[in-house]
Amino acid sequence: MQTLGIIPSRFASTRFPGKPLVVIDGQTMIQRVYTQACKAKSLAKVIVATDDERIFNHVQSFGGQVLMTQLNHQSGTDRCAEVALNFQDMEAIINIQGDEPFINPLQIDQVAQQLQQNTALNIATLAKRITDSTQLFSPNIVKVVFNQANIAQYFSRSPIPYLRGIDQIDWISKGVFYKHIGLYGYRRQTLLEVTQLPSSLLEKAESLEQLRWLDNGYKIGIGLTEIETVGIDSPEDLEKVRPYFL
C-alpha cells in the first residue's frame, strides 16, 4: 500500500508563535519531526504542508520536501487533504503531528499497518494506557474508549469511562483508561470525504474533530502502544524534551 506521510506545519500559533522553527539542541522542531518521519519504513514519501514562507524555505534548506498550502485551513486534517489531492497514487495518508520532535517511527508504521491489515477501517490511530491521575483529569489529554474489536466508540476531554461509586482518587487503580495519541492514518478517499463534512454537535462540544467522523459512521481503529509521546504546545513544554539530551 503506497502511503504518504504529511506533516502540517503553521507558523501562527496562539500559545507558541513560530513553534515549528524553535531550535531544540541544534535542530528546529520541524526538522526533527521530518527526520523521524523519514525513518518510518511504511512511508513512500514525507511532505511538510505549510502556509508560511519561512517554514517553506527552512524545510528546503535542510533538504526536506515541502508544499505551500492555503492560509484558511481550520485544521491540520484540512491541510493534509489539500496536499493529498496532488498525490493520486497514494492509497493512504498519515497525518503526523508537527509538534512532536521525538515521534517514534514505529508508531507511524503501526498506524499504517492497521490500514494495511484491516480493509474495513476508514481511519487508524493509537492509544496508550493512562497510569497517572494528572493525565486522566487533564482536559488537554484526550481520552478514548473502544470496543473489543479495537474500534473507537468515543473520544473525550473528560475521564471516560466514569467509575460510579468509586472515589476519583482511586480511579487509576480501579479502572482502565486510555489517552489518545494524535497520529492519524486515513484511506485517501476517506480523508477527502471527512474534510467536507459539516461540524457535528459532539465535535463542537468537545472541540474534537474525530467525533465528527464517528458521528458520520466512519470506523476508527485503535492500535495500542506503550511508547510515550512528547507534544510541545507552549514554550514551557520545551522542558519536557530536556531528558532526551541528558
N, C-alpha and C positions, 0 to 999 in steps of 0.2 A: 504494500500500500504506500503510494507516494504521499509523504507527509511534509507539510510546510510549517516551520516554526516562525511565529511573528511576535515581536516584542514591541507593544505600543509604548511610545515614549513622548511625553509632552513636557514642555518647559514650565508652563504656567501651573502652579500648584498653590492652593490657598495656605496649606500648612508648611510647605517646603519648596518655594520657588527655585527653579533651576536644579532640582534634585538629580536628574539624570547626569549632570555634569559635575556633581560634587566628587572630589578626589578622595579615594579611600586607599591609603597606603600605596600611593603612587599611580593608581589607575582610577578612572572615573567609574561611577556606578554603572552606566550603560555599557561600558567596555567589559566590565566584569560579568554582567549578565549575558552579554553576547558571547563571550569566551566560553562560559559554562554551557550555554545552549548549544554551541557548536560541538561540544563533546558528546551530545546525545546521539546514539547510533541510529535512532529511528528517523531522524530528520534529514530529508534530502537537501534542504536549504533553510537558512535562517535569515530573516529580514527584520530590520528595525523600521517601524512605522511611526513617523513623527510629523508634527505640523510646524516645526521650528527650524530655521536655517542653521542656528548654532549647533543643534544636535545633529542635523543632517551633515554638516561639514565635519564635525568631530568624528562621527562614525566612519565617514570616508577616509579621514586622516589615519585611522588605525587599520584600514583595510576591510572594514565591515560593509555589508550590503544594506542599503537603506533606501526607503521610498518616502517622498513627501506626500502627505495626505491633507484632507480638508481641515479647516480650523474648527468647524462647528460640530464635531462629533461629541455625543453625550457620554460615551464610554469607550474603553479600550476595545470592547467587542465590536462596536461600530467601526472603529479604525481598522481592526483586523478584517472585517468584511470588505472594506474598500480595497485593501491590498489583495485579498483572495480573488477578486474579480480579474486581477492581472495574471493569475496562475490557474488556468482552467485544467491543467494536467494534474493538479494536486487533489488527491481524494480526501485528505484530512488536513485540518488546520489545528495547531497547538498554540493557544494564547498564553504567552509566557510573561509573567509579571516583571515590569521593568525596574522594580524597586527591591528585588531580592538578589543582591550581588553574589550570594553563595548558593544559588539554587543548584540542587544536585541533579545532574543529567540523568541519573537512574529514575528519578521521578517523572521526568519528561518521557522517557522510554516506557514507563509503566502506564501512563495515560494513553500513549499511542497504542500500546499492546492491548488495552481494553477494547478499543475500537476495532483492532485487527481481529481479535478473537471472538467478539460478540457482535454479530451483524445487526442485532435488534436494538443496539444502543444508538441514540442520536448524539449524545454528548457524554464525555467521560471526565472525571475529576478525582480528587484524592481527599482522604480524611485521616486524621491522626487522633488517637485516644487522648483525652484531656486528663492530666494527672494532678493538676493543682487548681484550687478554688479561684485564684485570681483570674485565670483564663476562663474558667467556667462562667463567672459572673460579669465578665467584661463585655459590654456591648460592642466593643471593637473586634472581638473574636467571634466569628460566625460559627454557629453550631449546626450540625446536620444529623438527622435521623434517617435511617434507610431500612429496607425490608430484608428478608432472609436471602433474597437474590441480589443483594447489594445495589438495589435501585433506590435512589433518593426519594424520600417521602415529603420532607420539609426542611427548610433552612431557616434559622432564626438568630437574632442577636441576643435573645433570651436563652437561658438554660433549657434545653429540651432533652429528654422528657422531664416533666415535672414529677417529683417524687412526693406523692401525697402522704402526709402523716409522718414525714421524716424531717428532722431539723436540718436546715440548709448547711449547717456546719458539717454534717455527716454525709452530704450528698456524694462527694467524691469517693468515699469508702463504700457507700451502699449502692451506688448506681454506676452505669456505664455511659459515658458521654464522649462525643467526637467533635473536634473542631474541623472546619472545612479548610482545606489547603487550596488557595485560589489559583489553580492551574487548570485550564480547560482544554479539552480536545473536542473538536466538532467534525462531523462529516461536512464536507464543503457545502452541500446544499442546505444542510441544517443551519449552518452559520448565516448564510444569506437569508434564510427564512426568519430566524428569530430576531434579526435586527430590523425587520419590517413590521413586527407585531406591536400593537399599542401597549402602553404600560398597563399592568393589571393592578387591582386593588391591593393585593398582598404585596406586590413589588413596592408600591408606594408606601405601604405601612411600615415595611421593614427596611426599605431602601436597599433591596437586594434584587438584581435583575434576573437571577436564576429562578426566582419564584414566578416570573412571567413565563418562563419556559415550561415549568411544571404545570402552571395554570392552563397552558395550551397543549398539554398531553405529551410533551417530549420526555423521553426516558433518559435520565441522567445516571450513569453508572458510577459507583463509588469504589475506588480502589483504596485499600488500607495501606498506610505507610508508617514506618517507625522513625523516619527521618524528619527532624525538626527544620522548619523554615524560619528565616530571619528577614522580615519585611521592614523597610525604612520609610516611615510615614512623616517623621519630623526630624529636625536637627538633633534633638535629644536622643533619637533612636540610634544614632551613629555609635553610641556606647555599646549597643548590642553586638556589634561586629568586632569589638576590641579583642575578645577571646580568640578569634580566628588568627590573630597575629602574635599571640603570646607564646 
